Amino acid sequence: MKAEADFTFKATPELISDIYKSLLPETNESISDRSVISLTLENDTLVLKIISNDIISLRSALNTWLRLIQTAFDTASVASNLKIN
């Protein structure tokens, strides 16, 4: 049974663009042959689409990608608070 999930993430245009650029290389390497990942930038919105062969591989891909995106947001947040003297 095919399983599919779509997520959208919004933030400032600069932040979304930076996160998209940082995660895009990850889409070039497949973690599993059972899932297809699509990461796109639509206006100022990051769109994650995952299509999997089954619910188990969908859950695994979601865990990976949601964690990657959260880490990118957290890192960008910390970096924006740093001041260089």
PEFENPE-V193265 format. One record per backbone hydrogen bond with DSSP energy under -1.0 kcal/mol. CO is the residue of the C=O (numbers start at 1). NH is the residue of the N-H. E is the energy in kcal/mol with one decimal. If there is no record, write none. Layout:
CO;NH;E  CO;NH;E
//
This chain:
3;52;-3.3  5;50;-2.7  7;48;-2.7  9;46;-2.6  12;16;-2.7  13;17;-2.2  14;18;-2.3  15;19;-2.5  16;20;-2.6  17;21;-2.5  18;22;-2.0  19;23;-2.0  20;24;-2.0  23;26;-1.4  24;27;-1.5  25;28;-1.3  34;53;-2.5  36;51;-2.3  38;49;-2.9  40;47;-3.0  42;45;-1.5  45;42;-2.9  46;9;-2.3  47;40;-2.5  48;7;-2.7  49;38;-2.7  50;5;-2.3  51;36;-2.9  52;3;-2.4  54;58;-1.7  55;59;-2.4  56;60;-2.0  57;61;-2.4  58;62;-2.8  59;63;-2.4  60;64;-2.0  61;65;-2.9  62;66;-2.8  63;67;-1.5  64;68;-2.3  65;69;-2.4  66;70;-2.3  67;71;-2.6  68;72;-2.2  69;73;-2.4  70;74;-2.7  71;75;-2.7  72;76;-2.4  73;77;-2.1  74;78;-2.2  75;79;-2.7  76;80;-2.0
//
